[in-house]
Amino acid sequence: MVLAEKKQNSLSLERKMKSDIELINSYLDKYLEIRYPHVIWEAMRYSVLAKGKRIRPVLMLESAKACHGDINNVIPAACALEMLHCQSLIHDDLPCMDNDDYRRGQLTNHKIYGEATAVLAGDALLAYAPQVILNYTPESVDRKILLQVLDEFLKAAGAMGIVGGQVVDIESESKEIDLNTFNYILMHKTGELFKFAVRAGALLSQAEEEKLNALTSYGEKIGYAFQIADDILDVTGTLEEIGKTPGKDHKLKKNTYVSFYGIEKSRKDLENICESAKKILVDSGINSELLFNIANNIVMKAVK
């Protein structure tokens, strides 16, 4: 698939997601209004309000819609999730980690504000995100459900989630690792936030257990697929396509799906996993065009 076709497919999905993205962006702007000290809020806003796909918060909103939930109950958690994701990107890009100069098509946070402020901006987002959930979720939401969502959010954010995945990823650089270790990295470094996204949307919509379980499985597969696609694009993509410097994983001698299985098997596995994710939606009676199309788009952007 040529670049122009991939762009067209991506833009088509973005148009369908437009209302969700505009809603999320408006609330992110509101929650991150400039306060004192100005520089830290400006640094937080710089990364969070950059042009991103908002795939994780969109997944949360669409999961809530699929469960006939009230979107107003979900917006704070969706925005908190995007803040958490952006925090992880700020720290990932630091010289002591992946040492990248570009993210989302613009200079990385530390290139604009310096390393010290970038570290603090990430720290501030990590601390502020759960406050957004607690302070802005409507009081009509059952407190027991809210606490469960907050607990799962903090788990996904910490040593049992993306931090744990990142640590194992760093420790595995330039080493041969077994499949269990590799799968741990994929499921924690990337998969945890996708799983949380769909689970939070369902939980805040008081979804029945069967639908919650189906969306959980869908989220796990989409998160796994998203990382495979990211690994493929690190090899085949351009700065224009992926918004960051390509080839970084190879340069850092990271273990990726492509380094494990090669490009062709990676593409085939990506297609199979996304088909499996779509089948979960169909089999469980979850009627969501956007959730279905997100799975399609992950394949389209990584398969040429």
Secondary structure, 3 states (H helix, E strand, C coil): CCHHHHHHHHHHHHHHHHHHHHHHHHHHHHHCCCCCCHHHHHHHHHHHCCCCCCHHHHHHHHHHHHCCCCHHHCHHHHHHHHHHHHHHHHHHCCCCCCCCCEECCEECHHHHHCHHHHHHHHHHHHHHHHHHHHHHCCCCCCHHHHHHHHHHHHHHHCCCCHHHHHHHHHHCCCCCCCHHHHHHHHHHHHHHHHHHHHHHHHHCCCCCHHHHHHHHHHHHHHHHHHHHHHHHHHHHCCHHHHCCCCCHHHHCCCCCHHHHHCHHHHHHHHHHHHHHHHHHHHHCCCCCHHHHHHHHHHHHHHCC
